């Protein structure tokens, strides 16, 4: 096991989550609680554990593809798509919670969804397990996108 690579992989994922939380936590009691939300909206306490698990799975999958890949061009491509989706993941929190804009959040989450799909395909080609570890992330972001669109619609 390459401990430095594992640390880097997990650190990047959790750093994205930590940056996003800087925008999320202050907005929850002040702004998010005041929004109309659909009946299928989970309670706030669900989000933290789910995202923690998803960031862990992202980091592990990234570690696996980095460890398996010897080709420098392919490795660069994998780092790029992983980084892009992490940036979009962070930007969603900034757009939705930081800017308090469900509309901008919806725009970002569509881009994030496509970036995750591309990442899964690229990771799967290197190591099927690495791609599969991101399927819960794709499902959660699909649900979050659906929820985001409903919040936008209900609060027009």
Phi and psi in degrees as a GROMACS rama.xvg file:
@    title "Ramachandran Plot"
@    xaxis  label "Phi"
@    yaxis  label "Psi"
@TYPE xy
-93.7848  95.6638  UNK-2
-61.4613  -40.2706  UNK-3
-63.6863  -41.067  UNK-4
-66.9634  -41.3557  UNK-5
-62.245  -45.7253  UNK-6
-59.7462  -48.0107  UNK-7
-58.2643  -44.049  UNK-8
-64.0044  -46.3523  UNK-9
-71.7291  -39.43  UNK-10
-59.1453  -44.8118  UNK-11
-59.803  -44.9789  UNK-12
-64.5288  -48.1416  UNK-13
-70.8266  -27.0749  UNK-14
-65.1136  -43.229  UNK-15
-58.8654  -44.1422  UNK-16
-63.916  -40.2296  UNK-17
-66.0852  -42.6663  UNK-18
-63.3301  -45.2913  UNK-19
-59.6483  -37.863  UNK-20
-67.8657  -24.9403  UNK-21
-61.4472  -28.5204  UNK-22
-93.7986  -28.5957  UNK-23
-77.1918  -55.1935  UNK-24
-55.8144  -45.324  UNK-25
-66.0237  -27.5397  UNK-26
-83.5115  -19.5122  UNK-27
-61.9825  -58.1743  UNK-28
-71.4839  -28.1751  UNK-29
-87.0081  -47.595  UNK-30
-109.989  -54.0612  UNK-31
-59.7341  -39.6052  UNK-32
-62.4026  -26.6519  UNK-33
-83.0681  -10.4706  UNK-34
-77.3512  150.246  UNK-35
-77.1172  131.985  UNK-36
-127.534  152.053  UNK-37
-69.1848  160.628  UNK-38
-61.9798  -24.3878  UNK-39
-87.1277  6.17879  UNK-40
-68.9832  123.89  UNK-41
-69.9715  158.436  UNK-42
-64.3527  152.155  UNK-43
-56.6518  -32.9793  UNK-44
-66.9425  -14.1035  UNK-45
-74.7488  -33.3549  UNK-46
-64.2537  -43.346  UNK-47
-58.6501  -54.3298  UNK-48
-62.973  -37.6603  UNK-49
-63.8368  -48.862  UNK-50
-64.6733  -36.4439  UNK-51
-59.5489  -46.6362  UNK-52
-63.0323  -42.7937  UNK-53
-66.0913  -41.5802  UNK-54
-63.8289  -37.5672  UNK-55
-63.4857  -46.144  UNK-56
-62.9409  -40.3372  UNK-57
-59.1382  -49.2539  UNK-58
-62.2808  -42.3832  UNK-59
-64.6104  -43.2522  UNK-60
-63.5553  -39.3317  UNK-61
-65.1366  -42.9899  UNK-62
-56.9878  -45.3935  UNK-63
-61.7698  -44.4176  UNK-64
-71.8409  -35.649  UNK-65
-65.0459  -39.2903  UNK-66
-69.264  -32.0108  UNK-67
-83.5545  -29.4881  UNK-68
-86.0051  125.983  UNK-69
-101.975  -29.4243  UNK-70
-69.1737  121.695  UNK-71
-65.8503  -38.3171  UNK-72
-65.9328  -43.6955  UNK-73
-64.0909  -42.4925  UNK-74
-61.0272  -42.0861  UNK-75
-61.9355  -40.909  UNK-76
-64.2929  -41.3872  UNK-77
-66.9745  -41.9539  UNK-78
-62.8928  -40.7632  UNK-79
-63.0169  -49.5019  UNK-80
-69.2551  -35.3556  UNK-81
-63.8752  -44.7536  UNK-82
-65.1345  -42.2805  UNK-83
-59.5716  -46.6071  UNK-84
-68.4893  -33.6258  UNK-85
-66.2659  -39.7515  UNK-86
-63.9962  -45.1814  UNK-87
-63.7713  -38.2757  UNK-88
-58.0734  -46.2028  UNK-89
-67.2954  -42.6244  UNK-90
-62.9324  -28.4542  UNK-91
-62.3907  -46.1968  UNK-92
-61.1058  -40.0921  UNK-93
-64.0929  -45.94  UNK-94
-67.4431  -52.3773  UNK-95
-70.906  -54.7161  UNK-96
-89.7632  -47.6517  UNK-97
-64.0582  -48.7494  UNK-98
-89.2641  -5.1866  UNK-99
53.6643  49.3651  UNK-100
-129.496  95.9734  UNK-101
-59.5758  -29.7411  UNK-102
-64.7486  -51.5423  UNK-103
-63.8207  -36.4244  UNK-104
-58.3586  -41.7935  UNK-105
-64.0875  -40.9397  UNK-106
-62.6571  -46.16  UNK-107
-66.7026  -41.063  UNK-108
-68.7348  -27.9502  UNK-109
-66.1363  -45.0639  UNK-110
-62.6997  -42.1025  UNK-111
-60.4077  -44.099  UNK-112
-58.0201  -46.5982  UNK-113
-65.509  -38.4869  UNK-114
-63.6968  -39.0714  UNK-115
-64.4855  -42.6401  UNK-116
-59.8018  -46.5396  UNK-117
-61.1665  -43.9227  UNK-118
-60.3817  -45.6765  UNK-119
-59.6746  -45.3212  UNK-120
-60.8967  -47.8224  UNK-121
-65.1899  -42.0335  UNK-122
-66.1691  -41.9483  UNK-123
-60.6823  -37.836  UNK-124
-64.2302  -31.0889  UNK-125
-82.0792  -46.5278  UNK-126
-155.183  108.762  UNK-127
-50.1631  -38.5024  UNK-128
-59.8879  -40.752  UNK-129
-63.102  -40.0128  UNK-130
-67.1033  -44.2216  UNK-131
-64.1329  -32.5099  UNK-132
-63.4859  -18.1769  UNK-133
-96.1749  -1.02925  UNK-134
-63.8508  -40.9297  UNK-135
-59.9102  -36.0179  UNK-136
-61.4232  -46.9971  UNK-137
-62.0204  -42.362  UNK-138
-64.2983  -43.4987  UNK-139
-66.0828  -41.9582  UNK-140
-67.7556  -32.976  UNK-141
-62.3499  -46.3978  UNK-142
-63.5829  -44.8149  UNK-143
-61.584  -37.5541  UNK-144
-64.3481  -44.2563  UNK-145
-60.6361  -45.1613  UNK-146
-62.9555  -43.5561  UNK-147
-57.8314  -46.7266  UNK-148
-63.203  -39.529  UNK-149
-66.2844  -40.4685  UNK-150
-62.7649  -43.0088  UNK-151
-59.0876  -50.2652  UNK-152
-61.4714  -45.7719  UNK-153
-69.4168  -17.8365  UNK-154
-114.79  22.0819  UNK-155
